[in-house]
């Protein structure tokens, strides 16, 4: 029951992220794109939307990988979804690293988003290396951590509601959102996986 509730939570988060990201694909620049001159450049807009689109694919496909029935009874489906997830993360993380260099808030934001992109790519690749060498438990751990970084997009959007709903200045919270969401998610995921592993 707890696993089902957890996966339902992830799916609801994924759906909410799709809804919140819709405006990034409109013709007129909205949200953070309104605040950036570089957003008028076609290459940047393409890279940004690639990052968002494939990030949404990753965040939507990820929860199905945690369904035990899928990865035990339907290994071929699990493998195919895994290919979709990993491919999306690789492209989204690389494009995310590019656009991180133009993040609002200066070097603090740039460094935070850059490290997130590198960690996201590194951890996901580690999960692939693990399964290719037959280390199933290690693969599960790295994939769990990978999805925690994917889910950081939702944690960040939640944090950014603070300046939208209050009088707190936007830029300080935006700088914080470049670090806190993914570091928090990573630590929570590590704790949850360690606890789950000790119970099984």
BAFI-3210 file (N, C-alpha, C; in Angstrom, 3 decimals, decimal comma, padded with zeros to 6 digits):
// residues 200
n [1|2|3|4|5|6|7|8|9|10|11|12|13|14|15|16|17|18|19|20|21|22|23|24|25|26|27|28|29|30|31|32|33|34|35|36|37|38|39|40|41|42|43|44|45|46|47|48|49|50|51|52|53|54|55|56|57|58|59|60|61|62|63|64|65|66|67|68|69|70|71|72|73|74|75|76|77|78|79|80|81|82|83|84|85|86|87|88|89|90|91|92|93|94|95|96|97|98|99|100|101|102|103|104|105|106|107|108|109|110|111|112|113|114|115|116|117|118|119|120|121|122|123|124|125|126|127|128|129|130|131|132|133|134|135|136|137|138|139|140|141|142|143|144|145|146|147|148|149|150|151|152|153|154|155|156|157|158|159|160|161|162|163|164|165|166|167|168|169|170|171|172|173|174|175|176|177|178|179|180|181|182|183|184|185|186|187|188|189|190|191|192|193|194|195|196|197|198|199|200]
n.u [000,820|001,956|003,897|002,325|001,024|003,224|004,111|001,840|001,942|004,264|003,389|001,285|002,770|004,273|002,287|001,367|003,637|003,762|001,523|002,268|004,396|003,496|003,249|005,771|006,015|004,535|003,991|004,663|007,113|007,194|007,124|010,277|011,584|010,814|012,416|014,932|017,321|018,689|016,857|015,645|017,156|017,286|018,652|018,999|016,376|015,535|017,253|016,492|013,775|014,078|015,356|013,302|011,145|012,156|012,804|010,286|009,423|011,114|010,360|007,794|007,933|009,510|008,186|006,849|008,841|009,257|007,314|006,869|005,733|006,086|008,926|009,549|007,797|007,411|009,835|010,836|009,268|009,929|012,602|012,429|011,060|013,003|015,056|013,887|013,646|016,384|017,602|016,213|016,999|019,781|019,970|018,447|019,864|022,334|021,543|020,460|022,738|023,904|022,032|022,156|024,292|023,344|021,684|019,469|020,403|023,122|026,447|025,941|023,464|024,077|026,176|024,842|022,752|024,355|025,881|023,806|022,948|025,236|025,457|023,027|023,352|025,663|024,888|022,766|024,053|025,695|023,784|023,125|025,546|025,742|023,593|024,339|026,519|025,431|024,743|022,215|021,009|022,598|022,018|019,302|019,546|021,058|019,307|017,104|018,152|018,707|016,130|015,275|016,623|015,524|012,935|013,428|012,774|010,090|010,155|011,599|009,855|007,831|009,112|009,520|007,058|006,932|008,016|006,097|003,668|004,029|005,638|008,297|011,483|012,242|014,729|016,643|015,316|015,234|017,938|018,372|016,767|018,269|019,904|018,863|016,489|017,436|019,527|018,175|016,242|017,959|019,165|016,904|016,034|018,207|018,069|015,512|015,876|017,920|016,625|014,570|016,075|017,178|015,009|014,307]
n.v [-001,215|001,216|001,522|001,821|004,219|005,881|005,745|006,763|009,362|010,242|010,119|011,979|014,246|014,320|014,771|017,278|018,737|018,661|020,194|022,655|023,317|023,845|026,448|027,150|026,377|027,986|030,546|033,168|034,400|033,414|033,426|032,587|033,010|035,463|037,217|037,104|038,151|036,509|034,619|035,345|034,382|031,895|029,421|029,172|029,060|026,699|024,841|025,205|024,436|021,815|020,748|021,060|019,583|016,896|016,491|016,353|014,002|012,194|012,529|011,632|008,993|007,728|006,919|004,499|002,675|001,914|000,205|-002,880|-005,133|-004,633|-004,572|-007,127|-009,060|-008,161|-007,725|-006,885|-004,685|-003,041|-002,629|-001,240|001,108|002,014|002,644|004,821|006,606|006,943|007,920|010,314|011,649|011,908|013,639|015,813|016,576|017,397|019,515|021,053|021,747|023,494|025,658|026,435|028,093|030,547|031,272|033,117|035,230|035,091|033,716|031,995|030,737|029,635|027,844|026,061|024,927|023,859|021,904|020,254|019,300|017,878|015,965|014,626|013,472|011,885|010,110|008,757|007,463|005,816|004,068|002,658|001,421|-000,235|-002,093|-003,312|-004,713|-006,585|-005,908|-005,690|-004,602|-002,371|-001,019|-000,410|001,321|003,512|004,304|005,070|007,276|008,800|009,389|010,972|013,318|014,005|014,527|016,808|019,016|019,484|019,995|022,340|024,081|024,213|025,530|027,983|029,079|030,579|033,336|034,101|034,049|035,555|038,474|038,133|038,647|037,689|036,805|035,991|033,658|032,216|031,724|030,091|027,997|026,786|025,100|023,926|022,194|019,872|018,890|018,358|016,464|014,418|013,573|012,727|010,643|008,890|008,218|006,982|004,814|003,424|002,702|001,116|-000,956|-002,091|-003,243|-005,313]
n.w [000,000|000,787|-001,170|-003,446|-002,849|-002,836|-005,528|-006,761|-005,787|-007,115|-009,770|-009,762|-009,248|-011,605|-013,538|-012,703|-013,234|-015,999|-016,640|-015,496|-017,109|-019,613|-020,636|-021,508|-024,095|-025,625|-028,130|-027,356|-025,117|-021,744|-018,113|-016,680|-019,053|-019,977|-018,640|-019,709|-022,058|-023,777|-024,409|-026,696|-028,681|-031,154|-030,930|-028,193|-027,259|-028,483|-027,213|-024,563|-024,605|-025,433|-023,209|-021,284|-022,457|-022,753|-020,145|-019,061|-020,257|-019,003|-016,309|-016,408|-017,295|-015,432|-012,868|-013,535|-013,631|-011,081|-010,402|-009,138|-010,336|-013,008|-013,461|-012,686|-013,800|-016,397|-018,007|-020,477|-021,129|-019,003|-019,632|-022,060|-021,331|-019,644|-021,448|-022,727|-020,575|-019,735|-022,110|-022,382|-020,046|-020,443|-022,708|-021,784|-019,499|-020,535|-022,227|-020,234|-018,821|-020,604|-020,761|-018,163|-017,909|-018,432|-016,438|-014,308|-011,567|-011,387|-010,723|-008,608|-009,084|-011,587|-010,942|-009,209|-010,832|-012,840|-011,502|-010,734|-013,253|-014,076|-012,010|-012,324|-014,863|-014,405|-012,300|-013,509|-015,637|-014,119|-013,132|-015,411|-016,062|-013,872|-014,179|-016,525|-015,739|-014,180|-011,564|-009,771|-007,398|-006,999|-009,355|-008,936|-006,777|-007,850|-009,875|-008,413|-007,085|-009,318|-010,268|-008,195|-008,660|-011,089|-010,222|-008,848|-010,281|-009,766|-007,034|-007,114|-008,517|-006,655|-004,550|-005,761|-005,634|-003,406|-003,706|-005,535|-004,249|-002,033|-000,594|-000,749|-002,199|-005,595|-006,838|-004,721|-003,776|-006,112|-006,538|-004,342|-005,128|-007,023|-005,741|-003,251|-003,848|-005,351|-003,779|-001,420|-002,305|-003,141|-000,761|000,688|-000,969|-000,781|001,912|002,016|000,263|001,556|003,882|002,864|001,744|004,014|005,147|003,523]
ca.u [000,000|002,834|004,537|001,318|000,840|004,447|004,090|000,752|002,500|005,183|002,602|000,583|003,805|004,611|001,169|001,371|004,771|003,367|000,595|003,007|005,403|002,832|003,441|007,096|005,939|003,698|004,756|005,184|007,927|006,570|007,891|011,674|012,051|010,538|013,451|016,230|017,516|019,167|015,700|015,258|017,994|016,630|019,392|018,736|014,991|015,499|017,933|015,655|012,575|014,528|015,580|012,002|010,354|012,698|012,680|008,915|009,372|011,790|009,595|006,553|008,222|010,197|007,389|006,480|009,983|009,245|006,269|007,538|005,148|006,650|010,319|009,696|007,028|007,446|011,187|011,055|008,633|010,778|013,814|012,104|010,802|014,311|015,754|013,247|014,028|017,813|017,853|015,656|017,844|021,076|019,818|017,936|020,917|023,333|020,936|020,328|024,057|024,109|021,211|022,540|025,290|022,616|020,679|019,339|020,974|024,578|027,228|025,353|022,470|024,779|026,896|023,874|022,111|025,387|026,180|022,629|022,989|026,342|025,095|021,915|023,938|026,601|024,158|021,994|025,007|026,100|022,718|023,226|026,748|025,448|022,745|025,084|027,475|024,653|024,585|020,816|020,751|023,281|021,232|018,099|019,951|021,417|018,119|016,285|018,789|018,527|014,776|015,152|017,097|014,486|011,812|013,836|012,077|008,842|010,526|011,996|008,659|007,123|009,852|009,343|005,745|007,119|007,997|004,890|002,523|004,378|006,419|009,712|012,118|012,337|016,090|017,230|014,666|015,651|019,288|018,203|016,136|019,288|020,648|018,097|015,615|018,097|020,275|017,166|015,705|019,006|019,319|015,687|016,043|019,228|017,523|014,408|016,397|018,660|015,627|013,889|017,017|017,389|013,775|014,121]
ca.v [000,000|002,376|001,661|002,346|005,627|006,571|005,846|007,698|010,687|010,579|010,341|013,263|015,261|014,364|015,414|018,700|019,352|018,831|021,329|023,883|023,591|024,071|027,811|027,295|026,012|028,964|031,407|034,300|034,007|033,654|032,909|033,025|033,404|036,884|037,982|036,853|038,612|035,382|033,821|035,758|033,628|030,648|028,268|029,061|028,636|025,284|024,094|025,305|023,616|020,424|020,415|020,945|018,506|015,590|016,388|015,903|012,584|011,460|012,588|010,876|007,569|007,214|006,204|003,153|001,804|001,487|-000,800|-004,180|-006,075|-004,350|-005,007|-008,548|-009,890|-007,632|-007,178|-006,225|-003,373|-002,295|-002,268|-000,219|002,360|002,437|003,292|006,127|007,438|007,251|008,782|011,632|012,269|012,274|014,837|016,905|017,035|018,123|020,800|021,804|022,298|024,632|026,810|026,841|029,159|031,805|031,328|034,353|035,136|035,079|032,494|031,092|029,934|028,882|026,733|025,100|024,210|023,102|020,716|019,392|018,651|016,908|014,885|013,911|012,663|010,918|009,091|007,951|006,598|004,802|003,069|001,826|000,598|-001,246|-003,166|-004,015|-005,609|-007,527|-005,464|-005,252|-003,730|-001,113|-000,371|000,141|002,466|004,641|004,764|005,756|008,582|009,535|009,950|012,044|014,533|014,328|015,075|018,102|020,057|019,762|020,631|023,712|024,873|024,421|026,565|029,261|029,639|031,513|034,735|034,386|034,192|036,452|039,641|037,768|038,903|036,507|036,348|035,174|032,345|031,530|031,217|028,965|026,895|026,134|024,182|023,203|021,097|018,626|018,373|017,811|015,239|013,395|013,058|011,994|009,401|008,012|007,734|006,065|003,584|002,705|002,126|000,037|-002,055|-002,752|-003,962|-006,454]
ca.w [000,000|000,854|-002,476|-004,360|-002,493|-003,264|-006,987|-007,077|-005,503|-008,204|-010,986|-009,595|-009,431|-013,031|-014,244|-012,339|-013,912|-017,403|-016,665|-015,183|-018,138|-020,895|-021,142|-022,111|-025,502|-026,318|-029,028|-026,602|-023,975|-020,455|-016,979|-016,604|-020,380|-020,136|-017,959|-020,330|-023,427|-024,583|-024,805|-028,038|-029,616|-031,553|-030,414|-026,758|-027,108|-028,858|-026,155|-023,362|-024,788|-025,455|-021,799|-020,619|-023,059|-022,401|-018,700|-018,822|-020,640|-017,925|-015,061|-016,621|-017,480|-014,256|-011,853|-013,971|-013,391|-009,684|-010,229|-009,028|-011,288|-014,328|-013,620|-012,379|-014,740|-017,762|-018,093|-021,763|-021,019|-018,074|-020,358|-023,060|-020,607|-019,151|-022,553|-022,917|-019,424|-019,770|-023,269|-022,069|-019,023|-021,031|-023,548|-020,960|-018,588|-021,333|-022,609|-018,986|-018,507|-021,510|-020,378|-016,806|-018,015|-018,618|-015,379|-013,541|-010,230|-011,422|-010,620|-007,610|-009,799|-012,633|-010,325|-008,691|-011,934|-013,552|-010,706|-010,843|-014,567|-014,078|-011,080|-012,961|-015,933|-013,820|-011,541|-014,460|-016,330|-013,142|-013,057|-016,611|-015,913|-012,851|-014,690|-017,569|-015,072|-013,385|-010,178|-009,740|-006,253|-007,282|-010,408|-008,306|-005,949|-008,695|-010,593|-007,410|-006,904|-010,569|-010,353|-007,193|-009,322|-012,072|-009,470|-008,289|-011,039|-009,061|-005,769|-007,420|-008,833|-005,386|-003,824|-006,451|-005,306|-002,279|-004,147|-006,313|-003,343|-000,932|-000,997|-000,715|-003,502|-006,450|-007,133|-003,650|-003,756|-007,331|-006,263|-003,422|-005,862|-007,845|-004,875|-002,233|-004,294|-005,748|-002,633|-000,506|-002,910|-003,170|000,603|001,032|-001,750|-000,213|003,181|001,739|-000,334|002,602|004,803|002,142|001,590|005,305|005,500|002,614]
c.u [000,857|003,525|003,578|001,088|002,033|004,447|002,986|001,202|003,421|004,422|001,845|001,568|004,170|003,533|001,145|002,509|004,458|002,465|001,346|003,984|004,800|003,183|004,814|007,082|004,978|004,581|005,386|005,953|007,225|007,482|009,305|012,190|011,828|011,671|014,817|016,288|017,917|018,022|015,181|016,069|017,351|017,321|019,109|017,328|014,843|016,107|017,088|014,440|012,912|014,723|014,249|011,229|010,857|012,738|011,290|008,747|009,987|010,941|008,288|006,800|008,835|009,353|007,034|007,619|010,026|008,127|006,896|007,027|005,740|008,054|010,575|009,033|007,099|008,791|011,446|010,450|009,469|012,026|013,543|011,817|012,118|015,113|015,201|013,684|015,481|018,156|017,380|016,532|019,167|020,966|019,379|019,016|021,980|022,788|020,740|021,632|024,344|023,320|021,526|023,536|024,638|021,534|020,647|019,986|022,475|025,203|026,657|024,340|023,134|025,484|025,936|023,237|023,112|025,719|025,021|022,664|024,055|026,005|024,002|022,437|024,804|025,863|023,353|022,895|025,487|025,052|022,768|024,429|026,482|024,636|023,467|026,120|026,767|024,452|023,194|020,537|021,388|022,530|019,986|018,425|020,241|020,213|017,177|016,826|018,627|017,150|014,555|015,622|016,139|013,332|012,142|013,172|010,786|009,126|010,902|010,782|007,856|007,783|009,631|007,944|005,861|007,145|006,752|003,685|002,783|005,157|007,924|010,313|012,366|013,759|016,725|016,630|015,070|017,052|019,220|017,659|017,113|020,055|019,754|017,272|016,355|018,943|019,330|016,623|016,705|019,179|018,104|015,662|017,047|018,730|016,433|014,907|017,144|017,703|014,914|014,793|017,212|016,182|013,582|015,242]
c.v [001,270|002,619|002,267|003,828|006,454|006,784|006,797|009,134|011,147|010,900|011,667|014,415|015,427|015,081|016,915|019,435|019,603|020,053|022,646|024,282|023,923|025,431|028,014|026,996|026,914|029,870|032,580|033,798|034,372|033,112|033,448|033,485|034,892|037,740|037,866|037,364|037,462|034,504|034,208|035,028|032,262|029,430|028,051|028,526|027,159|024,422|024,069|024,390|022,127|019,920|020,174|019,738|017,125|015,390|015,897|014,427|011,737|011,411|011,804|009,376|006,930|006,413|004,769|002,153|001,278|000,488|-002,188|-005,181|-005,890|-004,900|-006,460|-009,411|-009,437|-006,939|-006,428|-004,815|-002,475|-001,787|-001,152|001,133|002,921|003,156|004,701|007,089|007,888|008,190|010,205|012,371|012,739|013,566|016,032|017,456|017,846|019,491|021,676|022,449|023,532|025,846|027,292|027,997|030,534|031,983|032,698|034,146|035,001|033,718|031,502|030,169|029,053|027,653|025,651|024,269|023,376|021,808|019,728|018,616|017,565|015,705|014,007|012,963|011,545|009,774|008,179|006,993|005,487|003,700|002,116|000,902|-000,545|-002,407|-003,955|-004,977|-006,556|-007,150|-004,835|-004,280|-002,358|-000,316|000,292|001,383|003,690|005,195|005,522|007,163|009,441|010,183|011,045|013,369|014,964|015,047|016,428|019,261|020,461|020,456|022,090|024,595|025,165|025,536|027,942|029,853|030,682|032,964|035,117|034,678|035,131|037,644|039,373|038,003|037,613|035,951|035,557|033,770|031,538|030,957|030,003|027,748|026,173|025,085|023,295|022,037|019,798|018,033|017,723|016,490|014,097|012,752|012,253|010,645|008,411|007,395|006,691|004,743|002,754|002,009|000,957|-001,195|-002,822|-003,582|-005,225|-007,474]
c.w [000,000|-000,487|-003,495|-004,116|-002,972|-004,772|-007,451|-006,868|-006,628|-009,484|-010,931|-009,796|-010,890|-013,835|-013,959|-013,048|-015,378|-017,552|-016,461|-016,291|-019,498|-021,493|-021,794|-023,611|-026,277|-027,165|-028,303|-025,383|-022,677|-019,355|-016,971|-017,958|-020,628|-019,601|-018,628|-021,762|-024,340|-025,063|-026,188|-029,110|-029,889|-030,947|-028,934|-026,521|-027,431|-027,750|-024,887|-023,472|-024,892|-024,030|-021,078|-021,132|-022,636|-020,886|-018,319|-019,188|-019,528|-016,663|-015,173|-016,737|-016,242|-013,271|-012,242|-013,751|-011,957|-009,384|-010,260|-010,056|-012,683|-014,447|-013,233|-013,454|-016,189|-018,004|-019,397|-021,754|-020,116|-018,799|-021,362|-022,419|-020,076|-020,222|-022,790|-021,805|-019,524|-020,931|-023,004|-021,068|-019,619|-021,838|-022,714|-020,028|-019,334|-021,752|-021,380|-018,571|-019,364|-021,030|-018,964|-016,826|-018,186|-017,555|-014,710|-012,173|-010,211|-011,191|-009,610|-008,279|-010,850|-012,059|-009,842|-009,784|-012,727|-012,819|-010,730|-012,157|-014,620|-013,198|-011,685|-014,037|-015,355|-013,134|-012,471|-015,229|-015,404|-013,039|-014,248|-016,524|-014,936|-013,410|-015,777|-016,982|-014,115|-011,928|-010,005|-008,603|-006,447|-008,345|-009,822|-007,492|-006,812|-009,449|-009,653|-007,182|-008,153|-010,632|-009,315|-007,788|-010,419|-011,384|-008,847|-009,028|-010,333|-007,735|-006,007|-007,702|-007,563|-004,584|-004,444|-006,256|-004,190|-002,749|-004,955|-005,420|-002,172|-001,486|-000,924|-002,100|-004,281|-006,561|-005,988|-003,580|-004,987|-007,160|-005,350|-004,150|-006,792|-007,050|-004,005|-002,775|-004,597|-004,624|-001,626|-001,037|-002,876|-001,796|001,047|000,319|-001,169|001,095|002,939|001,166|000,709|003,562|004,144|002,034|002,895|005,734|004,656|002,756]
res [x|x|x|x|x|x|x|x|x|x|x|x|x|x|x|x|x|x|x|x|x|x|x|x|x|x|x|x|x|x|x|x|x|x|x|x|x|x|x|x|x|x|x|x|x|x|x|x|x|x|x|x|x|x|x|x|x|x|x|x|x|x|x|x|x|x|x|x|x|x|x|x|x|x|x|x|x|x|x|x|x|x|x|x|x|x|x|x|x|x|x|x|x|x|x|x|x|x|x|x|x|x|x|x|x|x|x|x|x|x|x|x|x|x|x|x|x|x|x|x|x|x|x|x|x|x|x|x|x|x|x|x|x|x|x|x|x|x|x|x|x|x|x|x|x|x|x|x|x|x|x|x|x|x|x|x|x|x|x|x|x|x|x|x|x|x|x|x|x|x|x|x|x|x|x|x|x|x|x|x|x|x|x|x|x|x|x|x|x|x|x|x|x|x|x|x|x|x|x|x]
***
